[in-house]
Amino acid sequence: MSEFSNSGGPPPIQSNDPGGHKANHDVNAQKLHAEGPPGFWQQISDLVIAVAVIAIFIVVIMWIF
């Protein structure tokens, strides 16, 4: 019953394939090295795109009615 009173999040994943874990880590490290961390400017550009899509939607709705 003690495993249900533990609210520290999900249980850790036990990997049976340490080579797969290392390969995944290597791919993530290579991607981070090539692209850099997702940062402030990427979030700003995503926000600008979202606002533009919403604005176009509003303009089309106003044009119809």
C-alpha positions in Angstrom: 0.0 0.0 0.0 3.0 2.3 0.4 3.4 2.7 -3.3 0.1 4.5 -3.5 1.0 7.0 -0.8 4.1 8.1 -2.8 3.1 11.2 -4.7 6.6 12.0 -6.1 5.4 11.5 -9.7 5.5 8.5 -12.0 7.9 5.7 -11.2 11.2 5.7 -13.0 11.4 3.9 -16.3 13.6 0.8 -16.1 15.4 0.4 -19.4 16.3 -3.1 -20.6 18.3 -1.6 -23.5 21.2 0.5 -22.2 22.5 0.8 -25.8 19.1 2.3 -26.9 19.3 4.8 -24.0 22.8 5.9 -25.1 21.7 6.1 -28.8 18.8 8.3 -27.8 21.0 10.5 -25.7 23.5 10.8 -28.5 20.8 11.9 -31.0 19.4 14.5 -28.5 22.9 15.8 -27.8 23.6 16.1 -31.6 20.3 17.9 -32.2 21.0 20.3 -29.3 24.5 21.0 -30.7 23.3 21.6 -34.2 20.1 23.6 -33.4 20.8 25.1 -30.0 18.3 25.1 -27.2 14.7 26.2 -28.0 14.8 29.7 -26.8 13.1 33.1 -26.5 13.1 34.0 -30.2 11.6 30.7 -31.2 8.8 31.2 -28.7 8.3 34.8 -29.9 8.1 33.7 -33.6 5.6 31.0 -32.6 3.5 33.5 -30.8 3.6 36.0 -33.8 2.4 33.2 -36.1 -0.4 32.2 -33.8 -1.6 35.8 -33.5 -1.4 36.3 -37.2 -3.6 33.2 -37.8 -6.1 34.3 -35.3 -6.2 37.8 -36.8 -6.8 36.4 -40.3 -9.6 34.3 -38.9 -11.2 37.3 -37.3 -10.9 39.4 -40.5 -12.5 36.6 -42.6 -15.4 36.3 -40.1 -15.9 40.1 -40.1 -15.8 40.2 -43.9 -18.4 37.4 -44.1 -20.8 39.1 -41.7 
